[in-house]
Every structure is written in structure tokens, then in C-alpha cells.
Amino acid sequence: LPGARSPMERIGPYRIDGELGRGGMGVVYRGFDEALGRPVAIKLMTHLPAPEDWERFRREARLTASVRHPHVVGVHGAGRTAEGQPYLVLELVEGGSLHDELKAHGALDPARAARVARDLADGLDAAHRRRVLHRDLKPHNVLLDADGRALLADFGLGRGVTAQGSVTQEGEILGTPAFMSPEQALAEHDRIGPATDVYGLGATLYAMLTGVPPHDGTTLIELLAAVVGATPAPVRERNPRVDPALEAICMRCLEHDPGRRFPSAAALRDALDDYRLGARGGAVGPSAERRADRDRAGVAGALGLVLGGLLGGVAVGLLRGPSAPPPTAPTSAGDAAQSLAPPPLAGDALTLRLRAAQRSGRGDHGGALEDLDALLARRPDLPELYAARAEERYAQSDYPGTLADLERAAPSLDPARLHFLRGQVHLQRDEHAAAEAEFSQALALRAHYPPALVQRGWAKEAAGDREGALADYAAALEQDPRYTDPRLRRAKLAFNRGEYSEARADAEAALEVAPELAVARELRARTLLELGEAGAALEATSALLREVLAARVEALLSQAQGLLFQESYQEAKVFCELALWAEPDSVDGYALRATTSRLLGEVAEQSGRPRDAAALYRAAVADHHAYLQRQPGLRAAERAGVEGEVRKLEERLAALGDR
């Protein structure tokens, strides 16, 4: 970076050649180490630390300097000026930051984003192995040299002993909330560790792939509430060019629970290596076999099993609204990282607000409502709290309470949005005329408002005005051709009227924008069936069903376990079969199915059906072997226990063979 001239001539033994940049923690200068004859970067802290903080700063500087890696900015030294200001001497990186790149050009090419994330994960792993946490990973703190090499910078030295990247201390905002992990936002210091940095790197990868951070908000409280309570929009909703495997890696980093993220930066690096080498883990498996003589009713039954309720309407949250169209000109991830004004809540009150958001994100709307009631008893003057409580009341179908809170929240809401939200409530109450009027008011205040057009179209559709609904859906698509909701509403209308070719066209157009959109995939499968393409319909449904069940394997096996306790062995086996069909390498699935087969075999043997019993025992043996094959590192004691079960089953089989 070419530095502007600075009035400061020296810092310690280093010559100052110009200023490179300024931030909340200090000023970065271009310097020159005359003793070694090399250019350096010097970060001068603007605060004067307490004696204990200076000692901590020196310790952490030495620790960070021990991290030697091509993707970590090197620390050459540390010191204090005559005035007592601490400074760091760093490797000079001739280039810009990832923040600058995203602000100037938007999202990166997915292949480049994966490469940069892989290199950063490798550098992060080197730091973690030296017991160094970053705690503030974001595009600002990733530097790109002239060759495009990415380097991690600013490992949080000089933050203060108690802060640890938390935002809940009175009057203090540390870190960048848009890229902050939930445990940092909630000040859960005992949970801050390597998984926190994995989250930060995942958030940075999200920004590289989409051009925007995973969370956004118009106020700091709104942003923090999103961090702790909301799930980021899937990467491919914002950028359909991203491979599903890369999206899955990114979204795993952003799990709320640190235990559900990659267990280490090394594991994340390895996953990105596998992706880049083409080893797409978790493949769906072969498609269902096409059978020309498939009974159409049987196919329709399978379709109904997948997501039968999806076509009944689009379930939405109140303030989150219907699914928004992918942004056509996304705000730069760098812009979103700018500092926001301190929130009107601090300390315990802010912690309570964030806990409410966290509870809401987990579906505990009653708990969130309790927290918001407690907050409003303290601060009845904050309209944004009424807006948050309106969301919880809406989730619990308390529509009169929702409308009352929206009125109190009006000062914090854009007038057009207020009308839109009222319309949402009236629509849920089947008050179609009132809903249409509110959406029309919203459109009068904001002409370009595709979600309001879609919701008004829905109100018209419910009232029997099909032509009016179609006109609104067409207008929404004219305003934003990539918006999937109007296509899906229009496709449903066409499907219900028997216009299957038109319905298929709209479903496939929606899938061009969002290829993984389940409701569009199911609708397309239904239209294929009605158009006489039963084989293609079954293939599409099988793939969708497998994906739906793969996300619910744990729940399926829990259900099987419960049925075993109730001695409903046959039903338990069905759930095991579904789990293993969706996830063929589920070791828990094999273990539970082996137990289920053994118990069913015992029932058959006691009922005088030796051939059935033998078949079930053989199935149990096969599942035990499958369990062992998938766990080569199993502890010896556990392996011996499974092998003992196999021997007992083989003894039973031998006994049955003697009969």
C-alpha cells in the first residue's frame, strides 16, 4: 500500500515512511527497519495501557510471533514509545485487504473463495497449535498481497484482558458484530475457543461467496439479535453459482452450537482440500430405478410423503417476512462491517435482549416472550422492543397482540413496512380485504416492493380474484425477475387449474434461480407426474425425499429408539431403514437396526417361525459387520463387545440349522 506522509518521523528504532491506515485500535504506519534493511508495518496503539495490560500485550506479542506460516502476517517485534504507547512491528504486505476487494468487486469466484478460505484455515490451524486465538476474523483482517496470497492479520493483541470480543459490556463494542460468533455476542467466555475462529472464517467465506455478511441489521441490537437467533440465508439463495458441497462447508462453520461446527481449523482445511480435489462428501447416491410399469397412484403417494404441506402456502415469520429475492446489487460485505452506534441497551439488559433472540431462533417463542416482557417492564420507551415482541406474538398466533405491538413499534419502522406487517397479520386472520388494503398502502408509499406485491396477490387469490393475483405476481417478477415466491404462487395456481405445462415452466424457472428450493422441486415432480412422466417424477421425488430425510437422520433414529422401548420392533425397523436409506454410512443406524433385527428374530423364534428368525439373525450379523467396517478406530473393548454379539447370533443360527 502506498502510504501518505506522516508527521511522525520515528517509532522506536524504526523510520516512519508514511501512514497506511487507521482503525479503532490504532494507526498503521509504513516503516523501515534500518538495522536489517527491510520495510515493515508498525501498528501503534492509540490507548495507554494499564501496567497489567502492557505485560499481557508483551506476552501475547511473543506468543503470536511464534506463529510462522505463509498465510499469517508475521510479528517481528513489539515495544513502547517514550509516551508509553505500545506498538507492534509486522511483516509489510504490499496489497490491500479482502474487505477492499469485496467492496470494489463484490463476491469472489467460488473457486478462488474456496482457495483463499483453505489457505486461511491452514494459517489458523498453525495459530491454534500455538494456542493463539484470533477472535476477530473478518474481511478487514485478511490481507491480499500483490500475488493474491491471503494472510491473516490482527490477532486481537491489545484488546484488554476482560473483553474477549464481547459486545455486552456497558458502553463497549468490540469486534465486528456482522462476523461475530453467537458465543461472543452473548459474552459466553467459557465457550470462546478455536470453534469461535472457525465461525469467523465461515462468516468470511460466506462474504466471499455472496458479497454480503451472513447477518445484517439496521441497528446494532437488530444485528446482534440476528447473530444469536437467526440462521443465515443459504449461500446458494444469494449466489446459485456456488457448488452445494461448498455451501455445506460454509454453513457448517456457521452453526450456532460450537460443537456442530468443524471441530478444528485443520478439519475445515481438510474439508476444503477434499472439495477442491473433487471429493464431494455425502453424495446422495444412485437415483431410484426407473420402472415403466410404476403405478401412478404409488408415485403420487411417495410425492405426498415428501413435503405434502408445502404447496398449501408459504409459512413466514412476521418481521422476517416472505422469502426475499436474492439481492441484485448486494451491499458490500465491507460496507456492512462499518461500526454502528452504541445500542440503547447495555449490560444485563442487552444480554437479556440477546437471550430472547436466541430463544426465538430455537423456536422457544414463549421463553423469548418472557424475556421481552421483562425488558419492556424496564424500558417501555423503546419501540424496537415492541417490534421484537410482535414477532413472538405472531409466532404464537396472538394476532390482536401482534397488531397492538406493531402500533407501539411504529416509530422504529419504515411506514411502508408497517403497512406490510399489518397486512401479514390480516392475511393470517383470513381478513383478505383488510390485508389487500394494507399491502396497497405499502405499495403507495414504496412503489418498488416485490414482497408486498406477492402478498397482495396472495390476498386476492384467497378472496377468489385469480386475475388480480396473477397481475400482482407478474408485477413482482417485472420488478425482480429472480424472486422465486411469485413464480411459485403462480405455479400453484396453474397446477390447481390443471395447467400443468405452465406450472412446470414456473417451477423450473424458480429452480434456475434456487436449484435446491424444495417446494419448487416437489411442484416440478408433481407436474411431471400429471404430464405422464411418472419415471422422471419418481426419480425427482426420490432424490428430494433422500435429502429431506438426510437432514433428519438423528430424529429418525431417536424415534426408532423410542419404538424399541415400546416393543414396537417392526415400526422401529422402518425408521432405521429410512435413516440408512438417507445416510448409508450412519453407524448408529446400523447398530440400531442390528438390535431391532435381533429382537424381531427372537419374536419369530418364539412364535415357531425358525426360517424368519434365521433371516433376521443373518441381517443383524450383517449390520454388526457394517458397523465395525465403518469404524476402524473403534476402541478395543467396544469392538470386542460387538464381536461377542456376532458370536451369539451365529450360535443361534447354528442351533436353528440343526432343527
Buried (B, 14 or more C-beta within 10 A) or exposed (E): BEBEEBEBEEBBEBBBBBBBBEEEBBBBBBBBBEEEEEBBBBBBBEEEBEEEBBEBBBEBBEBBBEBEBEBBBBBBBBBBBEEEBBBBBBBBBEBBBBBBBBBEEBBBEBEEBBBBBBBBBBBBBBBBBBEBBBBBBBBBBBBBBEEEBBBBBBBBBBBBEEBBBBBBBEEEBBBBBBBBBBBBBBBBBEBBBBBBBBBBBBBBBBBBBBBBBBBBBEBBBBBBBBBBBBEBBBBBBBBBEBBBBBBBBBBBBBBBEBEEBBEBBBBBBBBBBBBBEEEBEEEBBEEBEEEEEBEEEEBBEBBEEBBEEBBEEBEBBBBEBBBBBBBEEBBBBBBBBEEBEEBBBBEEBBBBBBBBBBBBBEEBBEBBBBBBEEBBEEEEEBBBBBBBBBBBBBBEEBBEBBBBBBEBBBEBBEEBBBBBBBBBBBBBBEBBEBBBBBBBBBBEBBEEBBBBBBBBBBBBBBBEBBEBBBBBBBBBBEBBEBBBBBBBBBBBBBBEEEBBEBBBBBBBBBBEBBEBBBBBBBBBBBBBBBBEBBBBBBBBBBBBBBBBBBEBBEEBBBBBBEBBEEEBBEBBBBBBBBBBBBBBEBBBBBBBBBBBBBBBBBBBBEEEBBEBBBBBBBBBBBBBBBBBEEBEEBEEEEBEEBEEBBEBBEEBBEEBEEE
